[in-house]
């Protein structure tokens, strides 16, 4: 049976949810599932905004058919060609053979890479700032390359002031009946997943996100329709401000995140002692993660949130513990920058973790590495407690 939601009198959410998928993009854990948003407009001409992942194809196609109520589907606007939003495009074309595909020039070859239905003969290729009308509604298109694929664009309904934002402003998490962000406690229940989505999926492309923000900020946006997660109709500027921070790599909070890689628990012990010393000095809400237990996408998200990062690692094969090396390399690849970093290292012989971590972090932009590195040999000794306390002092001082 179809399951749809009204957004306005003539715009419908026709997407669906997947709560069975374990890894988004086969990489990122999604214990709360994921939504695949698609939108259908019933104007003089009918318009579908993107399709959906194959996992929910049955639900999606039934939704589209139900909302159309016997009408033909005239247009599909393709904002993004990633398979979680285009896997059912071929089936839509098969079911509605007269449909026209509205897209930009970069989209056409990607459609041809995925499908063989001959998009060239049915494509309406638009450019930056061009308009398109479906009757009562008029649309303007803005290119958003590398947010986070090169063909991405966003579509602005100038009639009802709605922005169809592709992957921008999306979030992990299935929609539990409450489609709108104002129907949930977004900051409490969704913000962490939103930040984790941005930092891991889009985070590398901060300058591209900044370019998009500059294009859409002057628009009067009354409704924000992303391809994942809740639809926004209130406090849109609050959410856009988060994107402003994340895309400029500025921390949300003056806070400390500690990530450690420990083999037998001694490096973990040093990290715990440091956390206690920080807490005694008034640092609140310390975030602490074992890189062998916490998925790197969660730690990545915390690195986007926090102003100060502590990395504590055992030496392993004359280098950094493998989980820590993976994390730091991933952070470098995701363009993390503008943070203050403190380091702790451990090793029973040939201690190298601090040197190797410094090398990786030094390749990131605007990273301030505190010059006081705590070195543990096998386990923390009584005379090193003052050294850890001094590092806590250094961190707190830099936070002020």
C-alpha positions in Angstrom: 0.0 0.0 0.0 1.2 3.5 -0.8 2.6 5.7 2.0 2.9 9.4 1.1 2.9 12.8 2.9 1.6 16.2 1.8 4.2 18.9 2.0 1.9 21.6 0.3 -1.4 21.2 -1.4 0.2 20.0 -4.6 3.6 18.7 -3.5 4.0 15.2 -2.0 6.8 13.3 -0.4 6.8 9.9 -2.2 10.1 8.5 -0.8 10.6 5.7 1.7 12.9 4.4 4.5 15.3 1.6 4.8 15.9 0.4 8.4 17.6 -2.8 7.3 20.7 -1.4 5.7 23.7 -1.7 7.9 26.2 0.5 6.1 25.4 3.6 4.0 27.6 3.5 0.8 28.8 0.2 2.3 31.0 2.3 4.6 29.1 4.2 7.3 27.0 2.5 10.0 23.4 3.7 10.1 21.8 2.1 13.2 18.8 4.5 12.8 18.4 3.6 9.1 18.1 6.1 6.2 15.4 7.9 4.3 15.4 8.2 0.5 13.4 11.4 -0.3 11.6 11.9 -3.6 9.0 14.6 -4.3 6.1 14.7 -6.7 4.4 17.9 -7.8 0.9 17.9 -9.3 0.8 21.0 -11.4 -0.5 21.5 -15.0 2.3 19.2 -15.8 3.5 16.7 -13.2 7.0 16.8 -12.0 9.1 14.2 -10.0 12.1 15.4 -8.2 14.7 12.6 -8.2 13.9 8.9 -7.7 15.0 6.5 -4.9 17.3 3.7 -4.0 16.6 0.2 -5.3 16.0 -1.1 -1.8 12.7 0.8 -1.6 11.8 0.6 -5.2 8.4 -1.2 -4.6 7.2 1.4 -2.1 8.5 4.3 -4.2 6.9 3.2 -7.4 3.6 2.5 -5.7 3.8 6.0 -4.1 4.3 7.7 -7.4 1.4 5.8 -9.0 -0.9 6.6 -6.2 -0.2 10.3 -6.1 -0.5 10.6 -9.9 -4.0 9.0 -9.7 -4.0 8.0 -13.3 -2.2 11.1 -14.7 0.9 10.8 -16.8 4.3 11.7 -15.4 5.5 14.6 -17.6 8.9 15.5 -16.2 11.6 14.3 -13.8 14.1 16.8 -12.5 17.4 15.0 -11.8 19.4 16.9 -9.2 21.8 14.1 -8.3 22.7 10.9 -10.1 24.1 8.9 -7.2 22.5 5.4 -7.2 20.7 6.0 -3.9 18.7 8.7 -5.8 18.7 7.4 -9.3 18.5 3.5 -9.1 14.8 3.6 -10.1 15.2 6.2 -12.9 15.2 3.4 -15.6 12.0 1.9 -14.2 10.4 5.4 -14.1 11.2 5.9 -17.8 9.9 2.4 -18.7 6.6 3.1 -16.9 6.2 6.6 -18.3 7.8 6.5 -21.7 6.8 10.0 -22.7 8.6 11.5 -19.7 11.2 14.3 -20.2 14.4 14.4 -18.1 15.3 17.9 -16.9 19.0 18.0 -16.0 22.3 19.8 -16.7 25.0 19.0 -19.2 27.2 17.1 -16.7 24.3 14.8 -15.8 23.6 13.5 -19.3 26.8 11.4 -19.7 26.4 10.0 -16.2 22.8 8.9 -17.0 24.2 7.1 -20.1 26.8 5.4 -17.9 24.1 3.9 -15.7 21.3 3.4 -18.3 20.7 2.6 -21.9 17.3 4.1 -22.4 18.7 6.9 -24.5 18.4 10.0 -22.4 19.7 12.3 -25.2 16.4 12.2 -27.0 14.3 13.1 -24.0 16.7 15.4 -22.1 15.9 19.1 -21.4 19.4 20.4 -20.6 19.4 23.5 -18.5 22.1 25.9 -17.3 22.9 27.9 -14.2 20.1 30.4 -13.4 17.8 29.1 -16.2 14.1 28.8 -15.5 11.5 26.1 -16.3 7.7 26.2 -15.8 5.3 23.3 -15.1 2.3 25.6 -15.1 1.6 27.5 -11.9 5.1 26.7 -10.7 8.4 28.1 -12.0 11.8 26.7 -11.2 15.3 28.2 -11.2 18.4 25.9 -11.2 21.7 26.4 -9.4 24.7 24.3 -10.1 26.3 22.7 -7.0 29.3 20.7 -8.3 31.1 18.5 -5.8 28.3 18.8 -3.2 29.3 16.0 -3.5 29.3 14.8 -7.1 30.3 16.9 -10.1 26.8 17.0 -11.7 24.9 18.0 -8.6 22.4 20.9 -8.9 19.6 22.3 -6.7 16.2 23.4 -7.8 14.3 26.4 -6.4 10.6 26.6 -6.8 10.1 30.4 -7.1 6.3 30.0 -6.7 6.2 28.3 -3.3 9.7 29.3 -2.2 10.9 25.6 -1.9 14.5 24.5 -2.4 15.1 21.0 -3.5 18.7 20.7 -2.2 19.9 17.3 -3.4 22.4 15.8 -0.8 22.9 19.2 0.9 21.2 19.5 4.3 20.6 15.7 4.4 21.1 13.5 7.3 21.4 9.8 8.3 18.3 8.4 10.0 14.9 7.0 8.8 11.8 9.2 9.1 9.5 7.8 11.7 6.2 9.3 10.4 7.3 12.9 11.4 8.4 14.2 8.1 9.1 17.7 9.2 12.1 18.8 11.3 9.8 20.9 13.5 7.9 17.8 14.5 10.9 16.2 16.2 13.6 17.4 18.6 16.1 17.8 15.8 19.0 19.2 17.9 18.7 16.3 20.4 17.8 13.4 18.2 19.1 14.3 14.7 22.0 16.8 14.9 24.7 14.2 15.5 23.6 12.2 12.5 23.3 15.3 10.4 26.9 16.3 11.3 28.1 12.8 10.8 26.4 12.8 7.4 27.9 16.1 6.4 31.4 15.5 7.7 31.8 12.1 6.1 29.8 12.5 2.9 30.2 16.1 1.9 32.9 17.3 4.4 35.9 17.1 2.0 34.2 19.7 -0.2 33.8 22.6 2.1 34.7 25.3 -0.6 32.1 23.8 -2.9 29.5 23.9 -0.1 30.5 27.5 0.5 29.9 28.3 -3.1 26.4 26.8 -2.9 25.6 28.6 0.3 26.5 32.0 -1.4 24.1 31.2 -4.2 21.1 30.2 -2.1 21.5 32.6 0.9 19.8 35.5 -1.0 16.8 33.2 -1.8 13.6 33.4 0.2 13.5 29.7 1.3 10.3 28.8 3.0 10.7 25.0 2.7 13.9 23.0 2.4 13.6 19.5 0.8 16.8 17.4 1.0 17.2 13.9 -0.4 17.8 12.4 3.0 16.2 13.2 6.4 13.5 15.7 7.5 12.0 18.5 5.5 12.5 22.0 6.9 9.8 24.6 7.1 10.9 26.4 10.3 14.3 27.6 11.7 15.9 27.0 8.3 18.6 29.6 9.0 19.6 27.7 12.2 20.3 24.7 10.1 22.1 26.6 7.3 24.3 28.2 10.0 25.5 24.7 10.9 26.5 24.2 7.3 28.3 27.5 7.3 30.4 26.4 10.3 31.0 22.9 9.0 31.9 24.0 5.4 34.4 26.6 6.7 35.9 24.0 9.1 35.2 26.1 12.1 34.3 24.1 15.3 30.8 24.2 16.7 32.0 24.2 20.3 35.1 24.9 22.4 35.3 21.2 23.4 37.8 18.4 23.6 37.7 15.1 21.8 40.1 12.4 22.8 40.7 9.4 20.4 43.1 6.7 21.5 44.5 3.5 20.0 45.5 1.1 22.7 46.7 -2.5 22.4 46.7 -3.7 26.0 45.1 -0.8 27.8 48.1 1.2 28.9 47.6 4.0 26.3 43.9 4.0 27.2 44.9 4.5 30.9 47.0 7.5 29.9 44.1 9.0 27.9 41.7 8.4 30.9 44.1 10.2 33.3 44.3 13.1 30.9 40.5 13.2 30.6 40.2 13.4 34.4 42.8 16.2 34.7 40.9 18.1 32.0 37.6 17.6 33.9 39.2 18.9 37.1 40.2 22.0 35.2 36.6 22.7 34.2 36.4 21.1 30.8 32.9 19.8 30.3 31.4 17.2 27.9 34.7 15.6 27.0 34.2 13.2 24.0 36.3 10.0 24.2 36.7 7.2 21.7 38.6 4.0 21.3 39.5 3.9 17.6 39.2 0.1 17.6 35.6 0.3 18.8 34.1 3.5 17.7 33.6 3.8 13.9 35.8 6.4 12.3 32.8 8.2 10.9 31.6 9.0 14.5 35.1 10.3 15.5 35.2 12.3 12.2 31.9 14.0 13.2 33.3 14.8 16.6 36.4 16.3 15.0 34.1 18.7 13.1 32.3 19.6 16.3 35.2 20.1 18.7 37.9 22.8 18.8 40.5 20.6 20.5 41.6 17.1 19.5 43.8 14.7 21.5 45.3 11.6 19.8 46.9 9.0 22.0 48.4 6.0 20.2 50.5 3.0 20.8 53.5 2.4 18.5 52.8 -0.4 16.1 55.2 -1.9 13.5 57.4 1.2 14.0 54.5 3.5 13.2 51.0 4.4 14.4 48.5 1.9 15.7 46.5 0.8 12.6 43.1 2.1 13.8 44.7 5.5 14.6 46.5 5.7 11.3 43.2 5.0 9.5 41.5 7.7 11.4 44.1 10.4 10.9 44.5 9.5 7.2 40.7 9.7 6.8 40.6 13.1 8.6 43.3 14.4 6.2 41.3 13.1 3.2 38.2 14.8 4.6 40.0 18.1 4.8 39.7 18.6 8.6 41.5 21.8 9.5 41.6 24.7 12.0 42.0 22.6 15.1 44.3 22.5 18.1 45.9 19.1 18.6 47.6 17.4 21.5 49.5 14.1 21.2 50.3 11.2 23.5 52.4 8.2 22.4 53.3 4.9 23.9 55.8 2.1 23.0 57.9 -0.5 24.8 60.8 0.1 22.5 61.4 2.4 19.5 58.6 4.8 20.3 57.5 6.3 17.0 53.7 7.0 17.2 54.1 10.7 18.1 56.5 11.4 15.2 54.3 9.5 12.7 51.1 11.2 13.9 52.8 14.6 13.7 53.7 13.9 10.1 50.1 13.1 9.1 48.6 16.0 11.0 51.2 18.4 9.6 49.8 17.7 6.1 46.4 19.2 7.2 45.6 22.9 7.0 45.9 25.2 9.9 46.4 22.6 12.6 48.2 23.8 15.7 50.1 20.9 17.3 50.9 21.6 21.0 54.7 21.1 21.5 54.2 19.2 24.7 53.9 15.5 23.7 53.5 12.9 26.5 55.6 9.8 25.9 54.8 6.6 27.8 57.0 3.6 27.7 54.8 0.6 28.3 52.8 2.0 31.1 52.2 5.3 33.0 54.6 5.8 36.0 54.1 8.0 39.0 56.5 10.6 37.8 54.6 11.0 34.6 51.4 12.1 36.2 52.7 15.6 36.5 53.6 15.5 32.8 50.0 14.5 31.9 48.7 17.3 34.2 51.0 19.8 32.4 49.5 18.7 29.1 46.0 19.3 30.5 47.1 22.8 31.6 48.4 23.4 28.1 45.1 22.3 26.5 43.0 24.4 28.8 45.2 27.4 28.3 44.9 27.1 24.5 41.1 26.9 24.9 41.0 30.3 26.5 
